[in-house]
Amino acid sequence: MVESGFQIDGGGPRAYDHSVAEFAGPFADVAVSAVHPKPGESLLDLACGTGFVTRRAAYSVGAGGSVVGLDINCAMLEVAADEGPDIADWVCASADDMPFDDCSFDAIVCQQGVQFFPDPVAALVEARRVLRPAGRICATVWAAPSFSPYFHAVATGLIAAIGDVGVAPLYAAMPEGGDALLVGWAEAAGLSDIALRQVEVVINLPPIREFLPGQLTATPWGALLRAAGQHAWDVATHKAFDELKPHVRWDGSAGLPFRSWLLTATRG
């Protein structure tokens, strides 16, 4: 079983589900809509994490359909199973070696997962295998931090606190040139009808001073900060707060744009 580049241990998966829901949820709606699921169809949420996409897909395919969430991180799947939906099946397996028959799914969504696969092309080749003829796939990758004020502030804080080592996992999640990477991987995997666009969603975050530390705790880059000690944590969070101040409302909340690359394709 091949490890993903995004691993969270301990209580992280539950914290991840709680904090990342603020901005992952709205993008999950966009990603599910991009594959046009129909009642009665079968959909795979690839690298499902705690199940943001799976939950939304269940409403689209209805009781007569089926949804499967697959992830390498079994702790993530435990949280996903607790949250539902009841019609979902949860599978702990690697994206490049899925335990499904050929032509098992009408649609696949991979939200913010493909950039973490050790071999993205191999994972997309495997995704193509389990898609039915003319099956649809959507894959998303966060745009680089410079496109999103929140992630840019986090990157600034990490660099100030622990240098480039702190932003390495962040940039892995939000690579420069993510659009070209997505298209290149899809082409190499033999997918057809490839289309790419950037999606922006303005999201209202709760008071930033409470939200940011909790969200950092649920990430690999936050784990690096914790390991570096309290001083590093304080430097990073204070620096990020300072950069976000122009966006903060009187009650501490903030409406911020988040941007992601979204690719759609078919099996062909």
Sequence and secondary structure as in RCSB ss.txt:
>XXXX:A:sequence
MVESGFQIDGGGPRAYDHSVAEFAGPFADVAVSAVHPKPGESLLDLACGTGFVTRRAAYSVGAGGSVVGLDINCA
MLEVAADEGPDIADWVCASADDMPFDDCSFDAIVCQQGVQFFPDPVAALVEARRVLRPAGRICATVWAAPSFSPY
FHAVATGLIAAIGDVGVAPLYAAMPEGGDALLVGWAEAAGLSDIALRQVEVVINLPPIREFLPGQLTATPWGALL
RAAGQHAWDVATHKAFDELKPHVRWDGSAGLPFRSWLLTATRG
>XXXX:A:secstr
    S    TTHHHHHHHHHHHHHHHHHHHHHHHT   TT EEEEET TTTHHHHHHHHHH TTSEEEEEES HH
HHHHHHHH  TTEEEEE  TTS S  TT EEEEEEES GGGSSSHHHHHHHHHHHEEEEEEEEEEEE  GGG HH
HHHHHHHHHHHHTHHHHHHHHHHS TTHHHHHHHHHHHTT EEEEEEEEEEEEEES HHHHHHHHHHTSHHHHHH
HHH HHHHHHHHHHHHHHHGGGB TTS EEEEEEEEEEEEE  
